[in-house]
Amino acid sequence: MTIAISIVLILVALFMIVTVLLQSSNARGLGAIAGEVASKMSKSQAKAADAKLALGTKIAAGVFVVLSLLLWIIG
């Protein structure tokens, strides 16, 4: 049981890392190297994509916390 929860926990952590990295940055810095997302998509589509990524990050963080606590209780 702990192995299955650990595997799911690792997958959730990787998903959370990817969603955080895909979110656009408001600051100028390394995000400027990748190019402008707004130039290829309309601003409303970019905002919708950022909103979905933010929601995915929040859900993944919640699942991560619950699985971590469950693993701590079981283990």
N, CA and C atoms as an extended XYZ file, in Angstrom:
225
Properties=species:S:1:pos:R:3:atomname:S:1:resname:S:1:resid:I:1 pbc="F F F"
N         0.827       -1.199        0.000 N   MET     1
C         0.000        0.000        0.000 CA  MET     1
C         0.871        1.263        0.000 C   MET     1
N         1.927        1.241        0.807 N   THR     2
C         2.788        2.424        0.866 CA  THR     2
C         3.542        2.641       -0.442 C   THR     2
N         3.852        1.550       -1.142 N   ILE     3
C         4.553        1.683       -2.424 CA  ILE     3
C         3.639        2.342       -3.451 C   ILE     3
N         2.385        1.943       -3.478 N   ALA     4
C         1.431        2.525       -4.427 CA  ALA     4
C         1.214        4.011       -4.130 C   ALA     4
N         1.072        4.359       -2.872 N   ILE     5
C         0.886        5.763       -2.499 CA  ILE     5
C         2.136        6.567       -2.821 C   ILE     5
N         3.312        5.968       -2.608 N   SER     6
C         4.565        6.667       -2.923 CA  SER     6
C         4.697        6.934       -4.419 C   SER     6
N         4.305        5.975       -5.236 N   ILE     7
C         4.369        6.158       -6.689 CA  ILE     7
C         3.418        7.254       -7.134 C   ILE     7
N         2.207        7.244       -6.600 N   VAL     8
C         1.238        8.287       -6.948 CA  VAL     8
C         1.723        9.642       -6.451 C   VAL     8
N         2.346        9.666       -5.295 N   LEU     9
C         2.888       10.911       -4.744 CA  LEU     9
C         3.986       11.479       -5.648 C   LEU     9
N         4.840       10.628       -6.152 N   ILE    10
C         5.896       11.078       -7.069 CA  ILE    10
C         5.294       11.613       -8.360 C   ILE    10
N         4.286       10.923       -8.892 N   LEU    11
C         3.636       11.386      -10.121 CA  LEU    11
C         2.941       12.734       -9.926 C   LEU    11
N         2.293       12.904       -8.779 N   VAL    12
C         1.639       14.179       -8.481 CA  VAL    12
C         2.679       15.284       -8.339 C   VAL    12
N         3.799       14.981       -7.699 N   ALA    13
C         4.860       15.978       -7.547 CA  ALA    13
C         5.420       16.392       -8.903 C   ALA    13
N         5.624       15.444       -9.797 N   LEU    14
C         6.109       15.768      -11.138 CA  LEU    14
C         5.093       16.600      -11.914 C   LEU    14
N         3.811       16.258      -11.790 N   PHE    15
C         2.769       17.033      -12.445 CA  PHE    15
C         2.740       18.464      -11.917 C   PHE    15
N         2.908       18.607      -10.615 N   MET    16
C         2.905       19.935      -10.012 CA  MET    16
C         4.109       20.751      -10.491 C   MET    16
N         5.257       20.130      -10.613 N   ILE    17
C         6.443       20.826      -11.109 CA  ILE    17
C         6.222       21.305      -12.534 C   ILE    17
N         5.647       20.443      -13.370 N   VAL    18
C         5.409       20.811      -14.765 CA  VAL    18
C         4.412       21.961      -14.872 C   VAL    18
N         3.328       21.909      -14.090 N   THR    19
C         2.339       22.979      -14.172 CA  THR    19
C         2.898       24.303      -13.679 C   THR    19
N         3.747       24.276      -12.688 N   VAL    20
C         4.363       25.513      -12.204 CA  VAL    20
C         5.313       26.078      -13.253 C   VAL    20
N         6.086       25.219      -13.888 N   LEU    21
C         7.035       25.690      -14.890 CA  LEU    21
C         6.355       26.201      -16.159 C   LEU    21
N         5.183       25.694      -16.474 N   LEU    22
C         4.479       26.132      -17.680 CA  LEU    22
C         3.735       27.452      -17.502 C   LEU    22
N         3.530       27.874      -16.271 N   GLN    23
C         2.826       29.133      -16.049 CA  GLN    23
C         3.693       30.297      -16.492 C   GLN    23
N         3.030       31.297      -17.075 N   SER    24
C         3.790       32.450      -17.553 CA  SER    24
C         4.178       33.335      -16.381 C   SER    24
N         5.323       33.956      -16.530 N   SER    25
C         5.843       34.819      -15.483 CA  SER    25
C         5.435       36.258      -15.749 C   SER    25
N         5.140       37.002      -14.709 N   ASN    26
C         4.810       38.418      -14.853 CA  ASN    26
C         6.071       39.279      -14.853 C   ASN    26
N         7.163       38.744      -14.388 N   ALA    27
C         8.409       39.506      -14.304 CA  ALA    27
C         9.256       39.241      -15.544 C   ALA    27
N        10.055       40.210      -15.899 N   ARG    28
C        10.987       40.003      -17.004 CA  ARG    28
C        12.213       39.311      -16.427 C   ARG    28
N        12.663       38.321      -17.102 N   GLY    29
C        13.817       37.563      -16.633 CA  GLY    29
C        14.043       36.414      -17.577 C   GLY    29
N        14.141       35.222      -17.024 N   LEU    30
C        14.377       34.062      -17.864 CA  LEU    30
C        13.175       33.761      -18.748 C   LEU    30
N        11.996       34.213      -18.374 N   GLY    31
C        10.822       34.018      -19.210 CA  GLY    31
C        10.916       34.754      -20.532 C   GLY    31
N        11.686       35.816      -20.589 N   ALA    32
C        11.849       36.575      -21.822 CA  ALA    32
C        12.680       35.809      -22.840 C   ALA    32
N        13.480       34.869      -22.384 N   ILE    33
C        14.300       34.071      -23.293 CA  ILE    33
C        13.415       33.173      -24.150 C   ILE    33
N        12.367       32.637      -23.566 N   ALA    34
C        11.495       31.700      -24.271 CA  ALA    34
C        10.631       32.387      -25.307 C   ALA    34
N        10.512       33.677      -25.279 N   GLY    35
C         9.695       34.391      -26.248 CA  GLY    35
C         8.382       34.832      -25.641 C   GLY    35
N         7.658       35.572      -26.383 N   GLU    36
C         6.386       36.094      -25.903 CA  GLU    36
C         5.261       35.142      -26.255 C   GLU    36
N         4.541       34.681      -25.253 N   VAL    37
C         3.395       33.813      -25.476 CA  VAL    37
C         2.240       34.627      -26.043 C   VAL    37
N         2.117       35.852      -25.607 N   ALA    38
C         1.002       36.679      -26.027 CA  ALA    38
C         1.065       37.018      -27.511 C   ALA    38
N         2.242       36.970      -28.110 N   SER    39
C         2.343       37.284      -29.529 CA  SER    39
C         1.804       36.149      -30.390 C   SER    39
N         1.803       34.936      -29.898 N   LYS    40
C         1.327       33.795      -30.670 CA  LYS    40
C        -0.129       33.460      -30.370 C   LYS    40
N        -0.591       33.793      -29.204 N   MET    41
C        -1.974       33.544      -28.818 CA  MET    41
C        -2.609       34.873      -28.446 C   MET    41
N        -3.895       34.921      -28.531 N   SER    42
C        -4.546       36.141      -28.072 CA  SER    42
C        -4.450       36.199      -26.551 C   SER    42
N        -4.606       37.389      -26.027 N   LYS    43
C        -4.431       37.553      -24.573 CA  LYS    43
C        -5.475       36.784      -23.785 C   LYS    43
N        -6.678       36.663      -24.321 N   SER    44
C        -7.718       35.937      -23.587 CA  SER    44
C        -7.403       34.447      -23.540 C   SER    44
N        -6.833       33.913      -24.620 N   GLN    45
C        -6.456       32.501      -24.606 CA  GLN    45
C        -5.294       32.262      -23.654 C   GLN    45
N        -4.374       33.197      -23.600 N   ALA    46
C        -3.240       33.064      -22.678 CA  ALA    46
C        -3.720       33.120      -21.234 C   ALA    46
N        -4.668       34.015      -20.950 N   LYS    47
C        -5.200       34.100      -19.586 CA  LYS    47
C        -5.956       32.832      -19.219 C   LYS    47
N        -6.701       32.268      -20.186 N   ALA    48
C        -7.445       31.037      -19.914 CA  ALA    48
C        -6.486       29.883      -19.650 C   ALA    48
N        -5.406       29.815      -20.420 N   ALA    49
C        -4.425       28.750      -20.210 CA  ALA    49
C        -3.746       28.901      -18.856 C   ALA    49
N        -3.407       30.138      -18.486 N   ASP    50
C        -2.791       30.365      -17.178 CA  ASP    50
C        -3.745       30.015      -16.045 C   ASP    50
N        -5.028       30.299      -16.232 N   ALA    51
C        -6.012       29.971      -15.205 CA  ALA    51
C        -6.131       28.460      -15.041 C   ALA    51
N        -6.104       27.723      -16.155 N   LYS    52
C        -6.176       26.262      -16.072 CA  LYS    52
C        -4.919       25.692      -15.416 C   LYS    52
N        -3.772       26.250      -15.747 N   LEU    53
C        -2.531       25.782      -15.127 CA  LEU    53
C        -2.516       26.089      -13.630 C   LEU    53
N        -3.015       27.253      -13.253 N   ALA    54
C        -3.073       27.611      -11.829 CA  ALA    54
C        -4.017       26.676      -11.076 C   ALA    54
N        -5.151       26.359      -11.697 N   LEU    55
C        -6.093       25.434      -11.065 CA  LEU    55
C        -5.475       24.045      -10.934 C   LEU    55
N        -4.778       23.600      -11.977 N   GLY    56
C        -4.112       22.301      -11.911 CA  GLY    56
C        -3.050       22.251      -10.829 C   GLY    56
N        -2.336       23.367      -10.663 N   THR    57
C        -1.317       23.441       -9.613 CA  THR    57
C        -1.949       23.359       -8.230 C   THR    57
N        -3.057       24.069       -8.049 N   LYS    58
C        -3.739       24.043       -6.743 CA  LYS    58
C        -4.272       22.660       -6.416 C   LYS    58
N        -4.866       22.005       -7.401 N   ILE    59
C        -5.396       20.657       -7.182 CA  ILE    59
C        -4.254       19.685       -6.879 C   ILE    59
N        -3.173       19.771       -7.647 N   ALA    60
C        -2.031       18.889       -7.420 CA  ALA    60
C        -1.413       19.118       -6.048 C   ALA    60
N        -1.356       20.378       -5.615 N   ALA    61
C        -0.812       20.672       -4.286 CA  ALA    61
C        -1.692       20.073       -3.199 C   ALA    61
N        -3.000       20.176       -3.359 N   GLY    62
C        -3.913       19.585       -2.378 CA  GLY    62
C        -3.788       18.073       -2.313 C   GLY    62
N        -3.727       17.434       -3.471 N   VAL    63
C        -3.562       15.980       -3.517 CA  VAL    63
C        -2.212       15.583       -2.923 C   VAL    63
N        -1.177       16.379       -3.203 N   PHE    64
C         0.151       16.105       -2.659 CA  PHE    64
C         0.137       16.133       -1.133 C   PHE    64
N        -0.511       17.132       -0.556 N   VAL    65
C        -0.579       17.250        0.907 CA  VAL    65
C        -1.353       16.080        1.499 C   VAL    65
N        -2.485       15.743        0.892 N   VAL    66
C        -3.303       14.639        1.414 CA  VAL    66
C        -2.536       13.324        1.333 C   VAL    66
N        -1.888       13.070        0.208 N   LEU    67
C        -1.127       11.824        0.077 CA  LEU    67
C         0.063       11.788        1.024 C   LEU    67
N         0.707       12.926        1.226 N   SER    68
C         1.833       12.972        2.163 CA  SER    68
C         1.376       12.660        3.586 C   SER    68
N         0.263       13.240        3.985 N   LEU    69
C        -0.268       12.957        5.323 CA  LEU    69
C        -0.711       11.505        5.451 C   LEU    69
N        -1.329       10.978        4.398 N   LEU    70
C        -1.768        9.593        4.411 CA  LEU    70
C        -0.565        8.652        4.502 C   LEU    70
N         0.469        8.962        3.775 N   LEU    71
C         1.685        8.153        3.828 CA  LEU    71
C         2.342        8.227        5.204 C   LEU    71
N         2.297        9.403        5.818 N   TRP    72
C         2.856        9.568        7.144 CA  TRP    72
C         2.060        8.777        8.176 C   TRP    72
N         0.726        8.787        8.068 N   ILE    73
C        -0.118        8.071        9.006 CA  ILE    73
C         0.059        6.555        8.870 C   ILE    73
N         0.100        6.079        7.621 N   ILE    74
C         0.247        4.642        7.370 CA  ILE    74
C         1.635        4.140        7.758 C   ILE    74
N         2.661        4.935        7.370 N   GLY    75
C         4.040        4.496        7.569 CA  GLY    75
C         4.486        4.662        8.948 C   GLY    75
